[in-house]
Amino acid sequence: MKLQAKLIFSLAFLLVSLTGAKVMAQGATSVQPSSNGDRQFKMDTTFSAHSIRDDDKMFQMAVWRRIDLREKYNLPLYGSGDIKDDGIITHIYKAIVEDNALEVFRDETFKEPMGISEFQENFWIAANGDSVFVKNLYYLDLMEDFVFDKHRSQILFDVKYLELVMPSETNSNAGQKTIGYIRYKDFYNHFKDHPEAKWLNFKNTSKHLSYAQAFDLRLFKAVVRKHYNPDNALIVDKIDPDHPNAQLQAYLNSLEFEYGLLEWENSLWEW
């Protein structure tokens, strides 16, 4: 009887120990995000350079922005000199064509990869067949999610992809043309330790930054062109076609939307 009792007690103790270990392994990931339970949470590991768990996103808004490299604030990305051969557009081109480090796609669904020859034609040839100069490719569009991460209690900008755009003026005034799309994660990983591609500090040459650092620090000015809406329309498309200056009104509306996001963030902490 004593032997039987000892066996029963040992078995019970073993079961309790195993149950406790299981509970510890499945503990709250908000307390210990690096625990094994974190693997159960869905997150974007394809496009995002800094993935956020979907369950931690209390608020999310998709936003499309345009960086005009000619603006004073964006000159460190545009490059130096007249031909801008040390700017971000040139380095993206080299990463795709020469280094074969970035995969380029035809559209924002990222289902159709683009060949190198097709990309080169899109990059260098305008609608009328004329060659273009890289300094005239001064638009860089991006799509990102404006996210409130409840785990970190922070507003985060989760960039998804970049779009190279040929302006209408460069494209023989035939309308702007998409050159290609690249995943932001690929861009970030390639340029985070690049020896040549830099955000240029014209005030202090010892403090040039990598493109990854520049984007992390938001060292660019970008105008909102579109946000998630039922019509999937650009802000300018919502302006009355009879408006005397639709472009200016679209810019004012984009600023209003931007200030709305800032006000939303500010109101989080009022209560």
N, C-alpha and C positions, 0 to 999 in steps of 0.2 A: 504494500500500500504506500509506504514511504517513497519507494522508487517511482511508482506511478504518479504520485503527487508532485514529485520533483520534475518529472517529465512534462506534466501538464503546466506547471509553473514556468518552466523554461520555454515551452512553446508559446505561452501567452506573452512572456516578456519579449520574445523574438518578433511576434506579430505587432506588438505596440511599438517596438523600435523601428520596424520597417515602415509602419504607418506614419510615424513622426518624421522619418527621413523624407518620405514622399511629400508630406505637407511642407517641409522646409524647402524642398526643391521647387515646389510650385508656389512659392511665396509671391507677394505682390511685387510686380516689376516696377511699380512707381517708387517703391522703397529701394529696390536693388535692381536697376535696369539691366545690369550685366548678367543676371541670373539666367539659368537655362530657360525659364519661362518666357523670356523676351523673344525667343524664336517663334513663339506662337502668334506674335503680332505681325500683321501685314504692313509692309512699308515698300516704298519705291526705291529699288536698288538699280534701276536701269537708267534713269535720267538724272536723278538728284545726286549732287556731290555730297550733300549732308542730309541723309535720309531721316525722315520723321515718321514715327509710328502712326498709322492711320487712326488708331484709337486715342491718340494724344491730341488730335486736331479738333479743338473746340469750335473753331471758325476757320473757314477757308474761302478765298475768292481768287479765281483765275484772272490774271491781268497780263495784257500784252503791251509792251513798251517799245519805244524807238530811241536809240542813242544816235544823235546827230554828231558825228565826230568833229565837225567844223566849229561847234560851240566851244567857247573859251575853256569851260570846265572840263571838256572832253579831249582837249589837245594832247594830254599825255598818252592817250590811247591812239590818237590819229597818227602820231609819229612826227619826225622832224624833217626839215628841208622841204624842197618843192615836190619831190616825187613820193614822199611818205613811204619809202621802202623799209622803214624800221617800225611801222605801225602795226596795229592789231590785224587789219585786213590782210596785209602781206604775210604776216606770220601764220594766220589761219590757212591761207593759200598754200604756203610751203608745207605746213603740217599735213595737208590733204594730198598734195601732188608729189612733193619730194620725199617726205618722211613716211608717207602712207600710215600716219598715226591716227587720223580721224576719218571715220566713215561718214559720208555725206548722203543725204536722202533727198528725194524729189518733193515731198510734201510733209506736212506736220503729223501725218499718221505714222510715219517712220516704217512703212511697210515696203517701200520701193527704193532700194539703194540706187545711187547714181554712179555711173561709171566715171573714171577720171577724165576721159576725153569729153564727155558731155558736160562735166563740171567746168573744164577749161573753156569750152565754147561759151557757156553761160557767163563765165567770169569776165572774159575778154572781149566778147563780140556784142555790139548793140543791135537793135532791131533792124537798122538799115545796113548792117554788115560791117560798119566801121569798128576799128579797134578802140578800146577805152583804156584810160590810165587808172592805176590803182587809187590815186588821190581823188578820183571822181566817184569812187565807191565809198561814200561817207556815211551810209546808213548801216547800222547793226541793230536788228530787232531781237527781242527776247520775250519769252513767255515764262511767267513765274506764278507761283501760288503765294498769295498773301495769307499767312497762317498764324493763328494764335495757338501756340503749343502749351497746353495746360500742364504738362509735366515740368517744363522749364519756366512756366509763367512768363513767356516772352513772345513778342511778335517776330516772326521769321519770314525771310524772303526765300522761298524754295524755287530756285531757277530750274526750269525743265529743259529748255532748248534755246539755241541761237539760230537766227535766220539771216543769211547774207542777202542783201537787197541792192539791186541796181536802181538808182533814182530815175525818175522819168526823164529829167534833163539829160542824164548820161545815156539813157536808152533812146536817144533820138526823139524825145518828147512823145514816145509811143506808150506812155504809162510805165509805172515801175514794174520791175521784173524780179522774181525770186531766183536767186542764183543757186541756193541750196540750204538745207537744214542740217545742223549737227547737234548731237546730244550734249547737254551742258556737262554732264559727268565726264565724258570723254575729253572735252575741252579743258576742264578743270585739272584733271589728272595729268594731261600732257604738258600743260603750261605751268604747273605749280613749282617745278624746279628747273625750268628752262633757262639755259645760260644766256640767251640773247633776247628773247621776247620779253619786254619789260614795259610796265607803266612808267613813263619817263617823268622824272621829277626835274623840271627845268630850273627850279630854285636851289636844288641840292642834289648833285649828280651821285653822291654817295648813298642816296636813299631811293634809288629806283626800286620798284616793287614788281613782283611777278603778277601776271594777270589774275591768278587765283587769289592773291592777297588783295588786289585792287577790287575785285568783285565781292570778296568777303566784306571789305570795308565800305562798299558802295561808293567808290571813288569815280562816279560817273553821274551824269544827269540824263535822265531818260523820261520822255513824255509818254503818258498813257494814251494808247491808240484804241484800245478795246478792253472791255471787261466782260465777264460772263453775263449774258443777257438772253432773254427768250428768242430774240431775232438773230443772234449770233452776228450782230452788226457792229461795224466800226463806229466810233463816236462821231466821226464826220458824216457817216451815212445817215445819222439821225437828224442832221441839220436840214431845215427847210431849204430845198433847192433854189428858192427865190431869195435866199438871204444874200445881202450885198457882199459879205465877206465870210463865207462858210468856214474857211480854214482858221481864221482868227476865232470864230465862235467855237469851233471844235477844240481849239487850244484852251479857251476859257472853260469849256465844259470838262476837259480832262483835268484842269487844275481843281475844279470844284469837286470832282470825284476823288482826287488825291487828298484834298483837305478833309473830305468826308471820312477817308480811311484814318487820317490822323486824329480826327475828332472821335471816331469809334475807339481807337486805341486809348485816347485820353480818358474817355468815359468809363473804361474798364476799372479804373482805380478810384473813381469818385466815391463809390459806395464802400 
